Amino acid sequence: MKVMLIADVEEKLLWDYYKPEKLEGVELIISCGDLKPAYLEFLVTMGNCRVVYVRGNHDGIYDEKEPLGCDCIEDKIYNYRGLRILGLGGSYRYKNAKDMYTEKQMEKRIRKLSGQLMFTGGFDILVTHAPSEGYGDLPDLAHKGFACFNDLMDKYHPLYMFHGHVHREYGNFIREREHPSGTKIINGYGSYILDIDESLFPEEGKTGNFYYDWYINKRKKGR
């Protein structure tokens, strides 16, 4: 499955100077936040593929203008062809503003997902805006990572974690990292394309979790 990650900056090669081959073969675009609604709308239209997103700490405009044709995956587990994607946007709280959270507030968001996680039997991809503490974050409060993301990966061992927030120009930029849980962490700053081996995650409706599989198969019949 060919997936494109985007975050933080609207790339001219995907917008101003767009050519169809830029999105050739891409099935799913995942936004890790801090992107204009019009940019997401352009990509979902021109790419003719699914676009899902979490909010960054500068996405207050989404309250007035959500990206049309795109799916918000905040605080839910989103199913795409069997791929279970968990979304937790926002950054570490460095001032009193929306889409910023303390460690305890982010922990509370995760606790509220316990029912969904039990129903789906876990998840395959964690999509965030902020990084995980110690894995791509920075010393300043604004770019601090969340420790609870580490706990989440240690418990569920997802295949990937995708995030943004830490830009290439900040220095010491590393695109991919390995987490002790076995999860591969990727910073989606700008854009990045990867191929996800479909044999690594359950076939849609065949997770082994009876109720979730029943729900997914019933929904498939109704398509």
Buried (B, 14 or more C-beta within 10 A) or exposed (E): BBBBBBBBBBBEEBBEEBEEEBBEEBBBBBBBBBBBBBBBBBBBEBBEBBBBBBBBBBBEEBEEEBBEEBBBBBBBBBBBEBBBBBBBBBBBBEEEEEBBBEBEBBBEBBEEBEEBBEEBBBBBBBBBBBBBBEBBBBEEEBBBBBBBBBBBBEEBBBBBBBBBBBBBEEEEEEBEBEBEBEBBBBBBBBBBEBEBEEEEBBEBBEBEBEEBBEBBEEEEEEE
